[in-house]
Amino acid sequence: MADTINNNDKAILTLPGHEPVALPIVRGTAGDPAIDITSDLRKNTGYVSLDYGYHNTASCQSAITYLDGEKGILLYRGYPVEELAEKSRFIDVAYLLINGHMPNKQERLEWSSLLNRHSLIHEDMRHFFSHFPDGAHPMAILSAMVVSLSAFYPEVSQNALGTEAINIAATRLLSKVRTIAAFSYKKSIGEPVVHPRHDLRYCANFLNMMFSSPVAPYEFKREVIRALNTVLIVHADHEQNCSTSAVRAVGSAHVNLYAAVAAGICALWGPLHGGANQKVVEMFEDILARGETARQAIERIKREKKLLFGFGHRIYKTYDPRAKIVKKSCMELLDKMHIDDPLLATMLEMEELATHDDYFLSRHLYPNVDFYSGVVYRAIGIPKEMFTVMFALGRLPGWIAHWMEALDDPRFKLQRPRQVYVGPSLRHLTDDECYYGDQMKV
Ligand code: CMC
C-alpha cells in the first residue's frame, strides 16, 4: 500500500446547529486529495454524505493503478500503459499488478510454469458446458463456471486466507478462465474442446484452444499474438471501475476469491461497462444495415439522444489513452493481415465527426477502450458474443490485485453504504391488509 502523505491538513465543515467539525485531509502520491469522513462525520454531526454514482467519493486507498481523466494518463504500479503495451506481455503485466513489481527472469519462468500447471479444468466441470442451452451468452456461462471453481477448489472458500492458498487461487483463475472462455466458445459452435498445451505461451495457448480443430490445426501468426497481448494489457486494470468495485464490495463480506470475481464478471457484462464492446459492433452493423452514412448516424444519435457506444467515460474527459493504443494496434493488425473490415471506415469517419461536433465536445465524449477493440477481435476471428469475455480475461489481474489489496488493508471493512430514506413515514396495517388477525384466513 502506498504511503499516505499526512501533513495534518484539516477541512473544516460547518453545519447548521453544530460546532465546526475538522475532518482529516488525505493526500495520495498523485491525484485528488480526499476529505476523510470515515469516522468523524456521522458520529460528530448526525449527517451522512450523498453521492450518486460516487462522482466525488473515494472508496479506498490503492497502490495499484493511477489514472488522470483530464490529462488521459493511465499507470499500472507507476508504469505508463503505453510503455507496457509496447514492451511487455500480458502475463508479465498480470504479475506486475498482482505482485507490485515486474517479474525477473526466474520469477517469469516460475509464473509461466504455475500458469501451465493450473490450466486444465476439472473433468466434471467440463461436463457443465454440455448442459447450457444453445445460444447461451458466454458471459452467463463464464460467471457460472467461475463461481463453480469454489466448489471444485475449495481451499480459499473457507477463508483459509494463507498467502500460498491465495496465490494458487489467483494463478488458477488466470489460467482456468482462459480455458473456460475457449471451451465456452467451442461449445457455442458445437465443436469438441481443445485442451491447453504446456508448450504454448499464454496468448498462443488461448488462440489454439479457440481455433484449433481435430481437422485443422491453428496457424499461429505473430501479429495476432501481439495484438491479443496488447488488448489484454490495456484492459488489465482500471482502478475503482464498476466491476472492480463489485469485486471489492462482494469481497468485503469475506467471500472467496472465485465468488468475488464472478460478481465482477456479472457487473462487467453490462452495456455501460464491458458489454459496450459488443454493443459497438452491433451498433455499426445496424448503421450499415440501415444504409446510413456516418453523418446521418451521428445526427440520428443526437436527435434521438441515443448512446454512441464506445464513447464517453466517467473519468476520462479527454481521449482514453487505451483507445489510442487499441486503435493503433487495430490499424497495424488489419494492415498486416490485409483485412478490409467494412465497419472500420464508418468507425473512423464517425470518430472524426463526433470529435469535432459540439454535442460530443461539450459533454467531453471521446472514444473509449471499447470503440476499436471489437475490430481487433473480429480480425482475430473472435465472435462478438465473446467480446466481453475477452474483456473479463484481460481484467482478471486487476480484480485479483484489488481483492488481495483490500483484504490486506487494515482499514478495509464490510461495505455497507447508508441511504437517505424518502419512503412513507411510520404507518400501520389496516384490518383489510392483515393476513393474520382475530379471524385467521385459510
Ligand atoms: N453517447 C451519447 N451521449 C452520451 C454518451 C454517449 N456514449 N455518454 C454520455 N452521454 C451524454 C449523456 O446522455 C449526458 O447527456 P446530458 O447531459 O444531455 O444528459 C452527458 O453525456 C453526461 O453523461 P453521463 O451519463 O452523466 O456520464 P457518465 O459518467 O455517467 O457515463 C458512461 C459514463 C461510460 C456510462 C457513458 O459515457 C456511456 O454510457 N457510454 C457508452 C457506453 C460505453 O461505451 N461504455 C464503455 C465505457 S469504457 C469501458 C469501461 O471501462 O467500462
Residues whose N, C-alpha, C, O or C-beta is under 5 A from the ligand:
A	BS01	CMC	P271 L272 H273 G274 A276 K306 L307 L308 F309 G310 F311 G312 H313 R314 R363 N368 V369 D370
